Amino acid sequence: MIFGKFAMGLLGTAVVGAAMVSSEGFVNVRVHEKQPGGHNIHVIAPALLIPLSMRFAPQHSLDEATAQMKEWLPTIRAAMEGLRECADADFVEVTGPGEHVQVSKSGGAIVVDVDDEGETVHVSVPVRAMENAVEDLAERAPVESAQAADSQAEIQ
């Protein structure tokens, strides 16, 4: 009887954990090198790892990017909302001699497919995970101190 309760508790914990990990969806990366002996790489990872891994990035590495992003944040948020709400569609398709590139939305994810003479690459990232990554970056943006703002106002 006690073993059954323990097993049910363990199973419940595993189900809740799996639901949390998969709540953001999954990032799918597939690379196939076409030359003889080329590598075939296929990685499927929980999209929850994107914001988690950004927490380990040194702040100084993100300062310039987040500062530049700040002025574009309303536009980025509007684009993310539009991507989330729009139907599946092909956004960009480029075909040239020996190459083909396609960017689309499929099933709630942005999909980039590249096929050229050397390799085939497929990347799929859930829009929701991209939105969360943008918001996490926005939170890490350097905050101007009140003194710096006052000094700037005095100069003008």
C-alpha positions in Angstrom: 0.0 0.0 0.0 2.8 2.5 0.9 4.8 1.5 -2.1 1.7 2.3 -4.3 1.4 5.7 -2.8 5.1 6.4 -3.2 4.9 5.2 -6.9 1.9 7.4 -7.6 3.6 10.4 -6.0 6.8 9.8 -8.0 4.7 9.4 -11.2 2.8 12.6 -10.5 6.0 14.5 -9.9 7.5 13.2 -13.2 4.3 14.2 -15.1 4.3 17.7 -13.7 8.1 18.0 -14.3 7.6 16.9 -17.9 4.7 19.3 -18.4 6.8 22.2 -17.1 9.8 21.3 -19.3 7.7 21.0 -22.4 5.4 24.0 -21.7 7.5 26.2 -24.0 7.8 23.6 -26.8 11.0 22.3 -28.2 13.8 23.7 -30.3 14.7 21.4 -33.2 18.1 21.6 -35.0 19.1 19.2 -37.7 22.2 19.5 -39.7 23.3 17.0 -42.5 26.7 17.5 -44.1 26.4 16.1 -47.6 30.1 15.3 -48.2 31.3 11.7 -47.7 31.9 11.1 -44.0 29.9 14.3 -43.2 28.2 14.6 -39.9 24.5 14.2 -39.2 23.5 16.2 -36.1 19.9 16.2 -34.7 19.2 18.0 -31.4 15.8 18.4 -29.8 15.9 20.5 -26.7 13.2 22.0 -24.5 12.8 25.7 -25.4 12.7 26.4 -21.7 16.5 26.1 -21.9 16.8 29.3 -23.9 15.9 31.8 -21.1 17.6 29.5 -18.6 20.9 29.5 -20.5 20.7 33.3 -21.0 20.9 33.7 -17.2 24.4 32.2 -17.3 25.6 34.6 -20.0 27.9 37.3 -18.6 26.0 40.6 -18.3 28.9 42.5 -20.1 28.3 40.3 -23.1 24.7 41.3 -23.3 25.0 45.0 -22.4 25.4 46.4 -26.0 22.8 44.1 -27.5 20.2 44.9 -24.8 20.9 48.6 -25.0 20.4 48.6 -28.7 17.3 46.5 -28.4 15.6 48.9 -25.9 14.5 51.4 -28.6 13.1 48.6 -30.8 11.3 46.7 -28.0 7.8 48.0 -28.9 8.3 47.0 -32.5 9.8 43.6 -31.5 6.8 42.9 -29.2 4.3 43.8 -31.9 6.1 41.5 -34.4 6.1 38.7 -31.8 2.4 39.2 -31.2 1.7 39.2 -34.9 3.8 36.0 -35.4 1.9 34.3 -32.5 -1.5 35.2 -34.0 -0.9 34.7 -37.7 -1.7 31.5 -39.6 1.1 29.2 -40.8 2.7 30.8 -43.8 5.9 31.0 -45.9 7.6 34.4 -45.2 10.7 34.2 -47.3 11.8 31.8 -50.0 15.1 32.2 -51.9 16.2 29.8 -54.6 19.5 30.2 -56.3 22.0 28.0 -58.1 22.6 25.1 -55.8 20.8 26.6 -52.8 17.3 27.0 -51.3 16.4 29.0 -48.2 12.9 29.1 -46.7 11.7 30.9 -43.6 8.1 30.1 -42.5 5.8 29.7 -39.5 4.5 26.2 -38.9 2.6 25.0 -35.9 3.5 27.9 -33.6 7.2 27.8 -34.5 9.5 29.8 -36.8 11.2 27.4 -39.2 14.3 28.0 -41.2 15.3 25.5 -43.8 18.5 25.9 -45.8 19.6 23.4 -48.4 22.8 23.9 -50.4 25.4 21.8 -52.1 27.3 21.3 -48.8 24.6 20.8 -46.2 21.0 20.8 -45.2 20.0 22.7 -42.1 16.7 22.8 -40.3 16.0 25.0 -37.3 12.6 25.3 -35.6 12.0 27.6 -32.6 8.6 28.1 -30.9 7.4 31.7 -31.2 6.4 31.6 -27.5 10.0 30.8 -26.6 11.3 33.6 -28.7 8.9 36.0 -27.0 10.1 34.9 -23.6 13.8 35.3 -24.6 13.1 38.8 -25.8 11.4 39.7 -22.5 14.3 38.2 -20.5 16.8 40.2 -22.6 14.7 43.4 -22.0 14.8 42.8 -18.3 18.6 42.5 -18.4 19.0 45.8 -20.3 21.3 48.2 -18.5 19.3 50.8 -16.5 20.5 54.4 -16.8 21.2 55.8 -13.4 19.3 58.9 -12.3 22.6 60.7 -12.0 23.5 59.9 -15.6 20.1 61.2 -16.7 20.5 64.3 -14.6 24.0 65.0 -16.0 22.7 64.6 -19.5 19.9 67.0 -18.9 22.3 69.6 -17.4 24.5 69.4 -20.5 21.6 70.2 -22.8 
